[in-house]
């Protein structure tokens, strides 16, 4: 598809525009977090615990979203927690994409025994809940960011694998692929130079949508006290610690909960927008 056509479809797709703007703002805020707050996200200050949100009455030097049960500024912990969440989500999504793409292309191109083994492995992993598998692995090998990335990454690639496998099987029946085989082209040449470019669009779309899934999944692990260890800020930990004070100090759980919802919606809109923009069969709302 011509770049001008893609740009035009982007500008006329409300989901893509909203998702891109919202996701960009969230990412920029997480990058400049030290500028947005003068507080330490980890340091306790019991004399200032349970302070209600001051919003911007004192500027960025005040407790904009209040403080938690240990006197830590929620505004500060919100953005430092976003850093950790996005770090885990992006790297876990990258693992999902690489593993799913490689196995999907192998299953779709080689077929037969290779396809059977990979597809049955997908069926087994899909039937096994990721959350339970993650709890077992993190309990055995310890809760850490690296372990959480690998748990999410290596248990969430199945849908990508199946989609890529189906696309590769369709592409493998095209006349130009059959012609390449007849001319003696090697499998590596056909896979990487002829088939891979035809599935790149699906990889981009699936990868962008996978970010939303990993953001929510790592928040679930953090809520259960796994992966990211306190006192490191995490949206899941913030929601978990705030639920005990929900009726008296609701901002402790409400603020990170809304932030998690906004981030999930933003990346979901971005993924849906990319799907509409890059799929020529779809019409764009004008």
N, C-alpha and C positions, 0 to 999 in steps of 0.2 A: 504494500500500500504506500502511495506517495506521501512524503512527510507533510505536505500542505493539507492533504486530505485528513491525515491523522490529527494535525493541529486544529483544523476546522471542527472535527468531530469532538475533540477535547473541549473546545470553547463553547460548544453548543450542548454539551452533556452536563446537566445540573448536578448529577451524582458525582461525577469526576471533579468538577470545579469545587463543590462544597467539601468533598473529601480531601482534595489536595490542599486547599486553604487551611482547613482545620488541622490536618496532619502536619503541615509545615509549621503552623503556629505552635503546636504542642512540641515538636522536635526542637524548634528554635528556643522555646522557653526552657527546655531541659538542658540545652547547651549553655545558656547564659544564666543558669541557676545561681551561681555565686554572686552575680550582679543584682539579682532580684531580691536577695535577702542577705541580711548581715548576721543571721543566727547560725549556730552549729546544728546540723540535723541530728546529731547523736547525743550531744551534751545535755544532761538533765539539769533542771532548775525547779526544784520542788516548791519554791516560794511563788512560782508563777503558774502552777498547774491549774487546769480547768478554766483558764481565762476564755471568755466568750469572744467570738470574732469581732475584731475592731474594724474590719474592712480597710478602707484607705484613709481613715480619719487621722492616722499618724504617719501616713505615707508608707513606704516599704520598710521603715524601721519599726513599725508596729506589728502586732500579731494579727495579720490580716484575716486569717481563718481560725484564730484562737490557738490554744495550746492543749496538749493531751494530758494524761494522768501523771506524766513525769515532767511536765512543764516544757516540753519540746514544742517548738513552733511548727504548726501543722502546714503552713504555707511552704516553709523550707523543706520539710520532709516530703511534701507532695512532689516537688520537682526533682529532688534527689532520688526519691523512690521511682519516679518515671525513668530516670537514667538507667537504673538497674533493670526495670521492667523491659525497656526497649532493647537494652543490651542482650538480655536473655532471649527475647522474642526474635530479634533479627538473626542472631547466630543459630538459634534452634530452627528457625525457618530456613536458613541457608543449608543446614544439614538435611532437613526434610526434602528440599528441592534437589540437592545433589544426589542423595540416595534414591529418591523416587524416580528421578530422571534416568539415572544410570540403569537401575533395575528394570524400569519400564521399557527403555529402549532395547535392552538385552532380551527381555521377554517377547516384545513385539517383533523384533527382527529375526531372532534365531528360532523362536517357536518351539514346538515339540517338548522335549524333556525340560529345557531351560524355562520355557513358559509355564509348564505345569508346576515345577518346583517353586518358582517365584510367586505365582498366583495362589498356590496353596499356603505359602508363607504369609501372604497378605490376608487370606481368610482367617488364619489362626490369630494373627495380631489384631485384626479388626474385632474378633470375638472376645479378646482379652482387654478389659478396661484399662486405659492409659493411666488413670489416677491410681488404681490399685497396684499396677506394675511399678509406677513411680514410687509409691509408698514403700514397697518391698525393697526396691533397689536403693533408695535413699536411706532406708533403715539399716541395710547391710553395709553400704559403703560410705555412709555419712552424708549429711546435708551440706551441700555447697553449691555455689552458682555453676561451676563447671559440670558437676554431676547432674544438676537439673537440666542444663542445656542438652546434654547427651541423652538423658531420659526422654525429654520432649522430642528431640530431633530424631531419635531412632525408633520412636513408637508412633510417629505421625505422618509417615511418608506414603502410606498405603494408597490413599485416594489419588495422590499425584502419580504414583506408579501405574495405577489402573488406567487413568486418563491418557497418559503418555503411551502406554502399551497399545491402547486402542488406536490412537492416532498414528503410531508407527506402523501398525498392521495395515491401516488404510493406505498410508503413503507407500508401503512396500509393494502394493499391488499396482501402483501407477506405471504407465508405459515407460517413463524415463528411467525408473529404477530397474525395470526389466531389461531395458536397453543397456544400462550400465553393467548389469550382470553378464549379459551376452557378450559385451566387449571385454570382459575379463577384469572389471574393476574389483578391487579388494573390498572386504566388508568394512574396514576402517574408513575408507574413502566414501563409501555409500552412506554409512551411519553419520559421520561427522560433517561431511560437506554437502550432502543431498537431503538426508532425512531430518537431521537436527535443525537446520534453518526453518523447516516447515512446522516444527512443534515449538519453536521459541515463543511464539505468541501465547500459547497455552501455558508454558512454563512461567511467563511473566504474570499472567492472570492468576494462576493457582498460587504462585508465591506471594503475591500481594494479599490475597484472601487468607493465606495461611498465617500471616502476621496477626490478624485479629484473633484467630484461634489460639495462638501461642500466648498472646497477651492475657487472655482470659484464663488459660490453663495454668500459667505460672502464678497468676493471682490466686487460683484455687489451691495450689501447693503451698504458697506463702500463708494463706488463710489457715491451713492445717499445721503450720509451723515447720514446713519442709522447704529445703532449697536455700532460701535467703535467711540467714540467721540473725536474730536481733543482736544488737540494737540497730543494725543496718536498716535504713528506711525501705519499706516496700508497701505498695498499695494494699496487698492482701493482708499483711501484718497490721496495718493501720485499721482496716475494717474489722479484723478479728479482735484487736484490743478495744476498739470503740463500741463493739456490740454489747459489752457489759455495762456501758454507761449510756445506752441508746435513749432511754427515757429522760435522763437528767442533763446529759451533755451530748446532744445528738450530732453536733458538728464533727465529733471525732470520727464517726463512721460515715456520716453523710458526705463530707467533702471528698475523701478518697473514693467513695462509691460512685459519686457523680463523675469524678475525673476518669475513673475506669470505664464508665459507660460512654463518656464523650470520646475517649480514645478508641474504644471498640467500634463505635458508630463511624468515626472519621475514617479509619482504615477499611472498614467494611464498605463504606461509600466509595472509597478510592478503588478498592478491588472491583466492585460492581461497575464503576465508571470505566475502568480499564477494559473490562470484559466487553462493554458496549462499544467502546472506541475501537478496539483492536479486532473485533469480530465483524467482518464486512457484511455478514448476513443480518446483522441487527440494525434497526433504524435508530436514528438519533433524534431525541426530542428537541424541537426548535421553538 
